[in-house]
Amino acid sequence: MSEKTSEKILSLIQKNKEITIEELAHMTGVSTRSVERNLSKLQRENRITRIGPDKGGSWKVNA
């Protein structure tokens, strides 16, 4: 798992809090599964938090 991909995902979430996994996959050029792994990693590291439900929720980037 590339640190570069995690940073790209973080940057895209900062620009659009309601971005979908599919959109992240398309914009980073990796599979949806890879995006899911990166999101889980970022959540474990407390760098992002999911607000609300899977559908209709948004992301919060932690400082």
mmJSON file of the N, C-alpha and C atoms, coordinates in Angstrom:
{"data_MODEL":{"atom_site":{
"group_PDB":["ATOM","ATOM","ATOM","ATOM","ATOM","ATOM","ATOM","ATOM","ATOM","ATOM","ATOM","ATOM","ATOM","ATOM","ATOM","ATOM","ATOM","ATOM","ATOM","ATOM","ATOM","ATOM","ATOM","ATOM","ATOM","ATOM","ATOM","ATOM","ATOM","ATOM","ATOM","ATOM","ATOM","ATOM","ATOM","ATOM","ATOM","ATOM","ATOM","ATOM","ATOM","ATOM","ATOM","ATOM","ATOM","ATOM","ATOM","ATOM","ATOM","ATOM","ATOM","ATOM","ATOM","ATOM","ATOM","ATOM","ATOM","ATOM","ATOM","ATOM","ATOM","ATOM","ATOM","ATOM","ATOM","ATOM","ATOM","ATOM","ATOM","ATOM","ATOM","ATOM","ATOM","ATOM","ATOM","ATOM","ATOM","ATOM","ATOM","ATOM","ATOM","ATOM","ATOM","ATOM","ATOM","ATOM","ATOM","ATOM","ATOM","ATOM","ATOM","ATOM","ATOM","ATOM","ATOM","ATOM","ATOM","ATOM","ATOM","ATOM","ATOM","ATOM","ATOM","ATOM","ATOM","ATOM","ATOM","ATOM","ATOM","ATOM","ATOM","ATOM","ATOM","ATOM","ATOM","ATOM","ATOM","ATOM","ATOM","ATOM","ATOM","ATOM","ATOM","ATOM","ATOM","ATOM","ATOM","ATOM","ATOM","ATOM","ATOM","ATOM","ATOM","ATOM","ATOM","ATOM","ATOM","ATOM","ATOM","ATOM","ATOM","ATOM","ATOM","ATOM","ATOM","ATOM","ATOM","ATOM","ATOM","ATOM","ATOM","ATOM","ATOM","ATOM","ATOM","ATOM","ATOM","ATOM","ATOM","ATOM","ATOM","ATOM","ATOM","ATOM","ATOM","ATOM","ATOM","ATOM","ATOM","ATOM","ATOM","ATOM","ATOM","ATOM","ATOM","ATOM","ATOM","ATOM","ATOM","ATOM","ATOM","ATOM","ATOM","ATOM","ATOM","ATOM","ATOM","ATOM","ATOM"],
"id":[1,2,3,4,5,6,7,8,9,10,11,12,13,14,15,16,17,18,19,20,21,22,23,24,25,26,27,28,29,30,31,32,33,34,35,36,37,38,39,40,41,42,43,44,45,46,47,48,49,50,51,52,53,54,55,56,57,58,59,60,61,62,63,64,65,66,67,68,69,70,71,72,73,74,75,76,77,78,79,80,81,82,83,84,85,86,87,88,89,90,91,92,93,94,95,96,97,98,99,100,101,102,103,104,105,106,107,108,109,110,111,112,113,114,115,116,117,118,119,120,121,122,123,124,125,126,127,128,129,130,131,132,133,134,135,136,137,138,139,140,141,142,143,144,145,146,147,148,149,150,151,152,153,154,155,156,157,158,159,160,161,162,163,164,165,166,167,168,169,170,171,172,173,174,175,176,177,178,179,180,181,182,183,184,185,186,187,188,189],
"type_symbol":["N","C","C","N","C","C","N","C","C","N","C","C","N","C","C","N","C","C","N","C","C","N","C","C","N","C","C","N","C","C","N","C","C","N","C","C","N","C","C","N","C","C","N","C","C","N","C","C","N","C","C","N","C","C","N","C","C","N","C","C","N","C","C","N","C","C","N","C","C","N","C","C","N","C","C","N","C","C","N","C","C","N","C","C","N","C","C","N","C","C","N","C","C","N","C","C","N","C","C","N","C","C","N","C","C","N","C","C","N","C","C","N","C","C","N","C","C","N","C","C","N","C","C","N","C","C","N","C","C","N","C","C","N","C","C","N","C","C","N","C","C","N","C","C","N","C","C","N","C","C","N","C","C","N","C","C","N","C","C","N","C","C","N","C","C","N","C","C","N","C","C","N","C","C","N","C","C","N","C","C","N","C","C","N","C","C","N","C","C"],
"label_atom_id":["N","CA","C","N","CA","C","N","CA","C","N","CA","C","N","CA","C","N","CA","C","N","CA","C","N","CA","C","N","CA","C","N","CA","C","N","CA","C","N","CA","C","N","CA","C","N","CA","C","N","CA","C","N","CA","C","N","CA","C","N","CA","C","N","CA","C","N","CA","C","N","CA","C","N","CA","C","N","CA","C","N","CA","C","N","CA","C","N","CA","C","N","CA","C","N","CA","C","N","CA","C","N","CA","C","N","CA","C","N","CA","C","N","CA","C","N","CA","C","N","CA","C","N","CA","C","N","CA","C","N","CA","C","N","CA","C","N","CA","C","N","CA","C","N","CA","C","N","CA","C","N","CA","C","N","CA","C","N","CA","C","N","CA","C","N","CA","C","N","CA","C","N","CA","C","N","CA","C","N","CA","C","N","CA","C","N","CA","C","N","CA","C","N","CA","C","N","CA","C","N","CA","C","N","CA","C","N","CA","C","N","CA","C","N","CA","C","N","CA","C"],
"label_alt_id":[null,null,null,null,null,null,null,null,null,null,null,null,null,null,null,null,null,null,null,null,null,null,null,null,null,null,null,null,null,null,null,null,null,null,null,null,null,null,null,null,null,null,null,null,null,null,null,null,null,null,null,null,null,null,null,null,null,null,null,null,null,null,null,null,null,null,null,null,null,null,null,null,null,null,null,null,null,null,null,null,null,null,null,null,null,null,null,null,null,null,null,null,null,null,null,null,null,null,null,null,null,null,null,null,null,null,null,null,null,null,null,null,null,null,null,null,null,null,null,null,null,null,null,null,null,null,null,null,null,null,null,null,null,null,null,null,null,null,null,null,null,null,null,null,null,null,null,null,null,null,null,null,null,null,null,null,null,null,null,null,null,null,null,null,null,null,null,null,null,null,null,null,null,null,null,null,null,null,null,null,null,null,null,null,null,null,null,null,null],
"label_comp_id":["MET","MET","MET","SER","SER","SER","GLU","GLU","GLU","LYS","LYS","LYS","THR","THR","THR","SER","SER","SER","GLU","GLU","GLU","LYS","LYS","LYS","ILE","ILE","ILE","LEU","LEU","LEU","SER","SER","SER","LEU","LEU","LEU","ILE","ILE","ILE","GLN","GLN","GLN","LYS","LYS","LYS","ASN","ASN","ASN","LYS","LYS","LYS","GLU","GLU","GLU","ILE","ILE","ILE","THR","THR","THR","ILE","ILE","ILE","GLU","GLU","GLU","GLU","GLU","GLU","LEU","LEU","LEU","ALA","ALA","ALA","HIS","HIS","HIS","MET","MET","MET","THR","THR","THR","GLY","GLY","GLY","VAL","VAL","VAL","SER","SER","SER","THR","THR","THR","ARG","ARG","ARG","SER","SER","SER","VAL","VAL","VAL","GLU","GLU","GLU","ARG","ARG","ARG","ASN","ASN","ASN","LEU","LEU","LEU","SER","SER","SER","LYS","LYS","LYS","LEU","LEU","LEU","GLN","GLN","GLN","ARG","ARG","ARG","GLU","GLU","GLU","ASN","ASN","ASN","ARG","ARG","ARG","ILE","ILE","ILE","THR","THR","THR","ARG","ARG","ARG","ILE","ILE","ILE","GLY","GLY","GLY","PRO","PRO","PRO","ASP","ASP","ASP","LYS","LYS","LYS","GLY","GLY","GLY","GLY","GLY","GLY","SER","SER","SER","TRP","TRP","TRP","LYS","LYS","LYS","VAL","VAL","VAL","ASN","ASN","ASN","ALA","ALA","ALA"],
"label_asym_id":["A","A","A","A","A","A","A","A","A","A","A","A","A","A","A","A","A","A","A","A","A","A","A","A","A","A","A","A","A","A","A","A","A","A","A","A","A","A","A","A","A","A","A","A","A","A","A","A","A","A","A","A","A","A","A","A","A","A","A","A","A","A","A","A","A","A","A","A","A","A","A","A","A","A","A","A","A","A","A","A","A","A","A","A","A","A","A","A","A","A","A","A","A","A","A","A","A","A","A","A","A","A","A","A","A","A","A","A","A","A","A","A","A","A","A","A","A","A","A","A","A","A","A","A","A","A","A","A","A","A","A","A","A","A","A","A","A","A","A","A","A","A","A","A","A","A","A","A","A","A","A","A","A","A","A","A","A","A","A","A","A","A","A","A","A","A","A","A","A","A","A","A","A","A","A","A","A","A","A","A","A","A","A","A","A","A","A","A","A"],
"label_entity_id":["1","1","1","1","1","1","1","1","1","1","1","1","1","1","1","1","1","1","1","1","1","1","1","1","1","1","1","1","1","1","1","1","1","1","1","1","1","1","1","1","1","1","1","1","1","1","1","1","1","1","1","1","1","1","1","1","1","1","1","1","1","1","1","1","1","1","1","1","1","1","1","1","1","1","1","1","1","1","1","1","1","1","1","1","1","1","1","1","1","1","1","1","1","1","1","1","1","1","1","1","1","1","1","1","1","1","1","1","1","1","1","1","1","1","1","1","1","1","1","1","1","1","1","1","1","1","1","1","1","1","1","1","1","1","1","1","1","1","1","1","1","1","1","1","1","1","1","1","1","1","1","1","1","1","1","1","1","1","1","1","1","1","1","1","1","1","1","1","1","1","1","1","1","1","1","1","1","1","1","1","1","1","1","1","1","1","1","1","1"],
"label_seq_id":[1,1,1,2,2,2,3,3,3,4,4,4,5,5,5,6,6,6,7,7,7,8,8,8,9,9,9,10,10,10,11,11,11,12,12,12,13,13,13,14,14,14,15,15,15,16,16,16,17,17,17,18,18,18,19,19,19,20,20,20,21,21,21,22,22,22,23,23,23,24,24,24,25,25,25,26,26,26,27,27,27,28,28,28,29,29,29,30,30,30,31,31,31,32,32,32,33,33,33,34,34,34,35,35,35,36,36,36,37,37,37,38,38,38,39,39,39,40,40,40,41,41,41,42,42,42,43,43,43,44,44,44,45,45,45,46,46,46,47,47,47,48,48,48,49,49,49,50,50,50,51,51,51,52,52,52,53,53,53,54,54,54,55,55,55,56,56,56,57,57,57,58,58,58,59,59,59,60,60,60,61,61,61,62,62,62,63,63,63],
"pdbx_PDB_ins_code":[null,null,null,null,null,null,null,null,null,null,null,null,null,null,null,null,null,null,null,null,null,null,null,null,null,null,null,null,null,null,null,null,null,null,null,null,null,null,null,null,null,null,null,null,null,null,null,null,null,null,null,null,null,null,null,null,null,null,null,null,null,null,null,null,null,null,null,null,null,null,null,null,null,null,null,null,null,null,null,null,null,null,null,null,null,null,null,null,null,null,null,null,null,null,null,null,null,null,null,null,null,null,null,null,null,null,null,null,null,null,null,null,null,null,null,null,null,null,null,null,null,null,null,null,null,null,null,null,null,null,null,null,null,null,null,null,null,null,null,null,null,null,null,null,null,null,null,null,null,null,null,null,null,null,null,null,null,null,null,null,null,null,null,null,null,null,null,null,null,null,null,null,null,null,null,null,null,null,null,null,null,null,null,null,null,null,null,null,null],
"Cartn_x":[0.845,0.0,0.888,0.683,1.54,1.122,2.102,1.855,1.322,1.791,1.369,-0.149,-0.686,-2.12,-2.9,-2.439,-3.101,-3.137,-2.022,-1.954,-2.888,-2.971,-3.884,-5.326,-5.669,-7.02,-7.338,-6.407,-6.584,-6.835,-6.054,-6.19,-7.555,-7.997,-9.288,-10.444,-10.318,-11.354,-11.432,-10.277,-10.275,-11.021,-10.912,-11.589,-13.07,-13.443,-14.848,-15.166,-15.774,-16.061,-17.032,-17.813,-18.82,-18.419,-17.129,-16.631,-16.88,-17.194,-17.473,-16.201,-16.256,-15.13,-14.872,-15.951,-15.805,-15.079,-15.463,-14.81,-13.34,-13.064,-11.671,-10.851,-11.433,-10.741,-10.425,-11.406,-11.214,-10.136,-10.177,-9.258,-7.833,-7.682,-6.34,-5.779,-6.641,-6.187,-5.937,-6.594,-6.46,-7.849,-7.901,-9.183,-9.973,-11.297,-12.132,-11.67,-11.239,-10.753,-9.508,-8.628,-7.431,-7.811,-8.801,-9.279,-9.846,-10.636,-11.21,-10.119,-9.068,-7.943,-7.271,-7.055,-6.427,-7.304,-8.605,-9.52,-9.493,-9.482,-9.413,-8.125,-7.037,-5.732,-5.755,-6.292,-6.37,-7.267,-8.346,-9.223,-8.503,-7.779,-7.026,-5.984,-5.372,-4.354,-4.988,-6.334,-7.101,-6.845,-6.613,-6.392,-7.689,-8.677,-10.004,-11.063,-12.27,-13.406,-14.615,-15.406,-16.633,-17.756,-18.465,-19.6,-20.864,-21.79,-23.05,-22.947,-24.019,-24.087,-23.19,-23.031,-22.223,-22.784,-24.111,-24.734,-25.239,-24.713,-25.176,-24.34,-23.334,-22.456,-21.332,-20.388,-19.243,-18.007,-16.87,-15.598,-15.144,-14.451,-13.846,-12.359,-11.518,-10.067,-9.656,-9.002,-8.55,-7.218,-7.099,-5.877,-4.68],
"Cartn_y":[-1.183,0.0,1.243,2.058,3.222,4.387,4.962,6.156,7.268,7.271,8.263,8.184,6.978,6.799,7.329,7.041,7.542,9.063,9.675,11.139,11.721,11.051,11.497,11.426,10.315,10.13,11.216,11.479,12.524,13.876,14.189,15.455,15.557,14.475,14.478,14.614,13.982,14.097,15.534,16.187,17.58,18.476,18.182,18.983,18.671,17.413,16.996,15.995,16.47,15.638,14.492,14.605,13.589,12.699,12.672,11.861,10.372,9.637,8.203,7.375,6.136,5.21,5.035,4.94,4.79,6.003,7.205,8.419,8.452,8.062,8.024,7.039,5.877,4.856,5.396,6.031,6.572,7.663,8.552,9.691,9.303,8.218,7.795,6.697,6.095,5.058,3.709,3.467,2.165,1.526,0.28,-0.419,0.101,-0.158,0.258,-0.454,-1.698,-2.454,-1.786,-1.314,-0.619,0.671,1.382,2.599,2.247,1.176,0.748,0.431,-0.26,-0.574,0.696,1.644,2.913,3.708,3.721,4.437,3.809,2.475,1.781,2.137,2.163,2.508,3.941,4.868,6.267,6.411,5.624,5.669,5.098,3.984,3.398,4.372,5.146,6.126,7.425,7.442,8.601,9.855,9.655,10.798,11.244,10.303,10.656,10.011,10.588,10.062,10.054,8.997,8.918,9.55,10.494,11.161,10.671,10.098,9.643,8.265,7.873,6.528,6.379,5.117,4.836,5.566,5.556,6.288,7.615,8.686,10.009,10.632,9.913,10.456,11.265,11.679,12.431,12.083,12.583,12.345,13.607,13.432,14.565,14.26,15.197,15.035,15.587,14.757,15.176,15.901,16.974,17.787,17.05],
"Cartn_z":[0.0,0.0,0.0,-0.977,-1.16,-0.265,0.396,1.212,0.31,-0.932,-1.902,-2.136,-2.254,-2.459,-1.264,-0.056,1.156,1.163,0.797,0.776,-0.286,-1.44,-2.505,-2.019,-1.37,-0.845,0.175,1.07,2.086,1.424,0.417,-0.304,-0.988,-1.626,-2.311,-1.32,-0.15,0.879,1.402,1.53,1.992,1.011,-0.283,-1.307,-1.402,-1.137,-1.249,-0.139,0.936,2.113,1.818,0.737,0.426,-0.749,-1.065,-2.187,-1.926,-2.986,-2.833,-3.056,-2.625,-2.823,-4.322,-5.115,-6.561,-7.162,-6.719,-7.223,-6.808,-5.57,-5.096,-5.933,-6.216,-7.007,-8.4,-9.015,-10.368,-10.373,-9.394,-9.368,-8.959,-8.2,-7.79,-8.694,-9.5,-10.426,-9.767,-8.639,-7.964,-7.844,-7.406,-7.289,-6.085,-6.094,-4.964,-3.69,-3.828,-2.663,-2.068,-2.919,-2.458,-1.726,-2.257,-1.592,-0.213,-0.129,1.149,2.162,1.716,2.618,3.107,2.191,2.561,3.534,3.296,4.2,5.597,5.652,6.941,7.67,6.937,7.515,8.061,7.273,7.704,8.938,9.007,10.18,11.411,11.232,12.352,12.882,11.967,12.37,12.878,12.933,13.397,12.551,11.253,10.351,9.691,9.605,9.092,9.974,9.946,10.692,9.772,9.833,9.041,9.848,9.232,9.871,9.176,9.934,9.347,8.721,8.005,7.422,6.197,5.753,4.564,3.346,3.208,2.087,2.62,2.059,2.477,3.575,4.06,5.095,4.474,5.306,4.795,5.62,5.186,5.855,6.565,7.665,8.36,8.469,8.007,8.12,9.47,10.266,11.604,11.495,12.253,12.205,12.757],
"occupancy":[1.0,1.0,1.0,1.0,1.0,1.0,1.0,1.0,1.0,1.0,1.0,1.0,1.0,1.0,1.0,1.0,1.0,1.0,1.0,1.0,1.0,1.0,1.0,1.0,1.0,1.0,1.0,1.0,1.0,1.0,1.0,1.0,1.0,1.0,1.0,1.0,1.0,1.0,1.0,1.0,1.0,1.0,1.0,1.0,1.0,1.0,1.0,1.0,1.0,1.0,1.0,1.0,1.0,1.0,1.0,1.0,1.0,1.0,1.0,1.0,1.0,1.0,1.0,1.0,1.0,1.0,1.0,1.0,1.0,1.0,1.0,1.0,1.0,1.0,1.0,1.0,1.0,1.0,1.0,1.0,1.0,1.0,1.0,1.0,1.0,1.0,1.0,1.0,1.0,1.0,1.0,1.0,1.0,1.0,1.0,1.0,1.0,1.0,1.0,1.0,1.0,1.0,1.0,1.0,1.0,1.0,1.0,1.0,1.0,1.0,1.0,1.0,1.0,1.0,1.0,1.0,1.0,1.0,1.0,1.0,1.0,1.0,1.0,1.0,1.0,1.0,1.0,1.0,1.0,1.0,1.0,1.0,1.0,1.0,1.0,1.0,1.0,1.0,1.0,1.0,1.0,1.0,1.0,1.0,1.0,1.0,1.0,1.0,1.0,1.0,1.0,1.0,1.0,1.0,1.0,1.0,1.0,1.0,1.0,1.0,1.0,1.0,1.0,1.0,1.0,1.0,1.0,1.0,1.0,1.0,1.0,1.0,1.0,1.0,1.0,1.0,1.0,1.0,1.0,1.0,1.0,1.0,1.0,1.0,1.0,1.0,1.0,1.0,1.0],
"B_iso_or_equiv":[0.0,0.0,0.0,0.0,0.0,0.0,0.0,0.0,0.0,0.0,0.0,0.0,0.0,0.0,0.0,0.0,0.0,0.0,0.0,0.0,0.0,0.0,0.0,0.0,0.0,0.0,0.0,0.0,0.0,0.0,0.0,0.0,0.0,0.0,0.0,0.0,0.0,0.0,0.0,0.0,0.0,0.0,0.0,0.0,0.0,0.0,0.0,0.0,0.0,0.0,0.0,0.0,0.0,0.0,0.0,0.0,0.0,0.0,0.0,0.0,0.0,0.0,0.0,0.0,0.0,0.0,0.0,0.0,0.0,0.0,0.0,0.0,0.0,0.0,0.0,0.0,0.0,0.0,0.0,0.0,0.0,0.0,0.0,0.0,0.0,0.0,0.0,0.0,0.0,0.0,0.0,0.0,0.0,0.0,0.0,0.0,0.0,0.0,0.0,0.0,0.0,0.0,0.0,0.0,0.0,0.0,0.0,0.0,0.0,0.0,0.0,0.0,0.0,0.0,0.0,0.0,0.0,0.0,0.0,0.0,0.0,0.0,0.0,0.0,0.0,0.0,0.0,0.0,0.0,0.0,0.0,0.0,0.0,0.0,0.0,0.0,0.0,0.0,0.0,0.0,0.0,0.0,0.0,0.0,0.0,0.0,0.0,0.0,0.0,0.0,0.0,0.0,0.0,0.0,0.0,0.0,0.0,0.0,0.0,0.0,0.0,0.0,0.0,0.0,0.0,0.0,0.0,0.0,0.0,0.0,0.0,0.0,0.0,0.0,0.0,0.0,0.0,0.0,0.0,0.0,0.0,0.0,0.0,0.0,0.0,0.0,0.0,0.0,0.0],
"pdbx_formal_charge":[null,null,null,null,null,null,null,null,null,null,null,null,null,null,null,null,null,null,null,null,null,null,null,null,null,null,null,null,null,null,null,null,null,null,null,null,null,null,null,null,null,null,null,null,null,null,null,null,null,null,null,null,null,null,null,null,null,null,null,null,null,null,null,null,null,null,null,null,null,null,null,null,null,null,null,null,null,null,null,null,null,null,null,null,null,null,null,null,null,null,null,null,null,null,null,null,null,null,null,null,null,null,null,null,null,null,null,null,null,null,null,null,null,null,null,null,null,null,null,null,null,null,null,null,null,null,null,null,null,null,null,null,null,null,null,null,null,null,null,null,null,null,null,null,null,null,null,null,null,null,null,null,null,null,null,null,null,null,null,null,null,null,null,null,null,null,null,null,null,null,null,null,null,null,null,null,null,null,null,null,null,null,null,null,null,null,null,null,null],
"auth_seq_id":[1,1,1,2,2,2,3,3,3,4,4,4,5,5,5,6,6,6,7,7,7,8,8,8,9,9,9,10,10,10,11,11,11,12,12,12,13,13,13,14,14,14,15,15,15,16,16,16,17,17,17,18,18,18,19,19,19,20,20,20,21,21,21,22,22,22,23,23,23,24,24,24,25,25,25,26,26,26,27,27,27,28,28,28,29,29,29,30,30,30,31,31,31,32,32,32,33,33,33,34,34,34,35,35,35,36,36,36,37,37,37,38,38,38,39,39,39,40,40,40,41,41,41,42,42,42,43,43,43,44,44,44,45,45,45,46,46,46,47,47,47,48,48,48,49,49,49,50,50,50,51,51,51,52,52,52,53,53,53,54,54,54,55,55,55,56,56,56,57,57,57,58,58,58,59,59,59,60,60,60,61,61,61,62,62,62,63,63,63],
"auth_comp_id":["MET","MET","MET","SER","SER","SER","GLU","GLU","GLU","LYS","LYS","LYS","THR","THR","THR","SER","SER","SER","GLU","GLU","GLU","LYS","LYS","LYS","ILE","ILE","ILE","LEU","LEU","LEU","SER","SER","SER","LEU","LEU","LEU","ILE","ILE","ILE","GLN","GLN","GLN","LYS","LYS","LYS","ASN","ASN","ASN","LYS","LYS","LYS","GLU","GLU","GLU","ILE","ILE","ILE","THR","THR","THR","ILE","ILE","ILE","GLU","GLU","GLU","GLU","GLU","GLU","LEU","LEU","LEU","ALA","ALA","ALA","HIS","HIS","HIS","MET","MET","MET","THR","THR","THR","GLY","GLY","GLY","VAL","VAL","VAL","SER","SER","SER","THR","THR","THR","ARG","ARG","ARG","SER","SER","SER","VAL","VAL","VAL","GLU","GLU","GLU","ARG","ARG","ARG","ASN","ASN","ASN","LEU","LEU","LEU","SER","SER","SER","LYS","LYS","LYS","LEU","LEU","LEU","GLN","GLN","GLN","ARG","ARG","ARG","GLU","GLU","GLU","ASN","ASN","ASN","ARG","ARG","ARG","ILE","ILE","ILE","THR","THR","THR","ARG","ARG","ARG","ILE","ILE","ILE","GLY","GLY","GLY","PRO","PRO","PRO","ASP","ASP","ASP","LYS","LYS","LYS","GLY","GLY","GLY","GLY","GLY","GLY","SER","SER","SER","TRP","TRP","TRP","LYS","LYS","LYS","VAL","VAL","VAL","ASN","ASN","ASN","ALA","ALA","ALA"],
"auth_asym_id":["A","A","A","A","A","A","A","A","A","A","A","A","A","A","A","A","A","A","A","A","A","A","A","A","A","A","A","A","A","A","A","A","A","A","A","A","A","A","A","A","A","A","A","A","A","A","A","A","A","A","A","A","A","A","A","A","A","A","A","A","A","A","A","A","A","A","A","A","A","A","A","A","A","A","A","A","A","A","A","A","A","A","A","A","A","A","A","A","A","A","A","A","A","A","A","A","A","A","A","A","A","A","A","A","A","A","A","A","A","A","A","A","A","A","A","A","A","A","A","A","A","A","A","A","A","A","A","A","A","A","A","A","A","A","A","A","A","A","A","A","A","A","A","A","A","A","A","A","A","A","A","A","A","A","A","A","A","A","A","A","A","A","A","A","A","A","A","A","A","A","A","A","A","A","A","A","A","A","A","A","A","A","A","A","A","A","A","A","A"],
"auth_atom_id":["N","CA","C","N","CA","C","N","CA","C","N","CA","C","N","CA","C","N","CA","C","N","CA","C","N","CA","C","N","CA","C","N","CA","C","N","CA","C","N","CA","C","N","CA","C","N","CA","C","N","CA","C","N","CA","C","N","CA","C","N","CA","C","N","CA","C","N","CA","C","N","CA","C","N","CA","C","N","CA","C","N","CA","C","N","CA","C","N","CA","C","N","CA","C","N","CA","C","N","CA","C","N","CA","C","N","CA","C","N","CA","C","N","CA","C","N","CA","C","N","CA","C","N","CA","C","N","CA","C","N","CA","C","N","CA","C","N","CA","C","N","CA","C","N","CA","C","N","CA","C","N","CA","C","N","CA","C","N","CA","C","N","CA","C","N","CA","C","N","CA","C","N","CA","C","N","CA","C","N","CA","C","N","CA","C","N","CA","C","N","CA","C","N","CA","C","N","CA","C","N","CA","C","N","CA","C","N","CA","C","N","CA","C","N","CA","C","N","CA","C"],
"pdbx_PDB_model_num":[1,1,1,1,1,1,1,1,1,1,1,1,1,1,1,1,1,1,1,1,1,1,1,1,1,1,1,1,1,1,1,1,1,1,1,1,1,1,1,1,1,1,1,1,1,1,1,1,1,1,1,1,1,1,1,1,1,1,1,1,1,1,1,1,1,1,1,1,1,1,1,1,1,1,1,1,1,1,1,1,1,1,1,1,1,1,1,1,1,1,1,1,1,1,1,1,1,1,1,1,1,1,1,1,1,1,1,1,1,1,1,1,1,1,1,1,1,1,1,1,1,1,1,1,1,1,1,1,1,1,1,1,1,1,1,1,1,1,1,1,1,1,1,1,1,1,1,1,1,1,1,1,1,1,1,1,1,1,1,1,1,1,1,1,1,1,1,1,1,1,1,1,1,1,1,1,1,1,1,1,1,1,1,1,1,1,1,1,1]
}}}
